[in-house]
Amino acid sequence: MSRFSRRPTTRDEIESEIQNLMNALDDLKQDASRESRHRFNALRSRAESLWSDVDLDGHREHLTRRGREASRMARDCAREHPLSTVALAAGALAVIGYLVTRR
């Protein structure tokens, strides 16, 4: 007997409903597969375009130059403010020591 009607459900109706559900699930599976494939291809093409556009030597030189400038500025600041540098180093060591000994 059906849940929402008073009329008894036949075996053929149940089999028909199960077949309809299986068809709907197959359609859903195919749609999901198609969508996943489409997204994967889009991500792949984007990654390939980014890889081909990369100028590794230019980025390396730029990062090297910025790193050298930062180290030069840190060295100059440490020379101009030696007491602040010592206090900063002591504070950093205290924080590291606290984190290491904390359980």
C-alpha positions as CSV (number, residue, x, y, z in Angstrom):
1,M,0.0,0.0,0.0
2,S,1.3,3.4,-0.9
3,R,2.2,5.8,1.8
4,F,0.1,8.7,0.5
5,S,-2.9,7.0,-1.0
6,R,-5.4,4.5,0.1
7,R,-5.2,2.4,-3.0
8,P,-2.8,-0.6,-2.9
9,T,0.4,-0.4,-5.0
10,T,1.0,-3.1,-7.5
11,R,4.3,-4.8,-8.1
12,D,4.5,-3.4,-11.7
13,E,4.1,0.2,-10.3
14,I,6.9,-0.4,-7.8
15,E,9.2,-1.8,-10.4
16,S,8.3,1.1,-12.7
17,E,9.1,3.6,-10.0
18,I,12.4,1.8,-9.2
19,Q,13.3,1.9,-12.9
20,N,12.5,5.6,-13.1
21,L,14.7,6.3,-10.0
22,M,17.6,4.3,-11.5
23,N,17.3,6.2,-14.8
24,A,17.3,9.5,-12.9
25,L,20.4,8.4,-10.9
26,D,22.2,7.4,-14.2
27,D,21.4,10.8,-15.7
28,L,22.7,12.5,-12.5
29,K,25.8,10.5,-12.6
30,Q,26.5,11.4,-16.2
31,D,25.8,15.1,-15.6
32,A,28.2,15.1,-12.6
33,S,30.9,13.3,-14.6
34,R,30.5,15.7,-17.5
35,E,30.7,18.7,-15.1
36,S,33.8,17.3,-13.3
37,R,35.5,16.7,-16.6
38,H,34.7,20.2,-17.8
39,R,36.1,21.7,-14.5
40,F,39.2,19.5,-14.7
41,N,39.9,20.6,-18.3
42,A,39.4,24.2,-17.3
43,L,41.9,23.9,-14.4
44,R,44.4,22.1,-16.6
45,S,44.3,24.7,-19.3
46,R,44.7,27.5,-16.7
47,A,47.6,25.7,-15.1
48,E,49.3,25.2,-18.5
49,S,48.8,28.9,-19.4
50,L,50.3,30.0,-16.1
51,W,53.2,27.6,-16.5
52,S,53.9,28.9,-20.0
53,D,53.7,32.5,-18.9
54,V,56.1,32.2,-16.0
55,D,59.3,34.1,-16.3
56,L,61.3,32.2,-13.7
57,D,64.6,34.1,-14.3
58,G,63.0,37.5,-14.0
59,H,61.2,36.5,-10.7
60,R,64.4,35.0,-9.3
61,E,66.4,38.1,-10.0
62,H,63.7,40.3,-8.5
63,L,63.4,38.2,-5.4
64,T,67.2,38.1,-5.0
65,R,67.4,41.9,-5.3
66,R,64.6,42.4,-2.8
67,G,66.2,40.0,-0.4
68,R,69.6,41.7,-0.6
69,E,67.9,45.1,0.0
70,A,66.0,43.8,3.0
71,S,69.2,42.3,4.5
72,R,71.1,45.6,3.9
73,M,68.3,47.6,5.6
74,A,68.2,45.2,8.6
75,R,72.0,45.4,9.0
76,D,71.9,49.2,8.8
77,C,69.0,49.4,11.4
78,A,71.0,47.0,13.7
79,R,74.0,49.3,13.5
80,E,72.0,52.5,14.1
81,H,70.0,51.0,17.1
82,P,72.2,48.4,18.9
83,L,70.2,48.4,22.2
84,S,66.9,47.9,20.4
85,T,68.4,45.1,18.4
86,V,69.6,43.4,21.6
87,A,66.2,43.9,23.3
88,L,64.4,42.5,20.2
89,A,66.7,39.4,20.1
90,A,66.2,38.8,23.8
91,G,62.5,39.1,23.4
92,A,62.4,36.7,20.5
93,L,64.6,34.2,22.4
94,A,62.2,34.5,25.4
95,V,59.2,33.8,23.2
96,I,60.9,30.8,21.5
97,G,62.0,29.4,24.9
98,Y,58.5,29.8,26.3
99,L,57.0,28.0,23.2
100,V,59.5,25.2,23.4
101,T,59.0,24.5,27.1
102,R,55.2,24.8,27.0
103,R,53.3,21.5,26.9
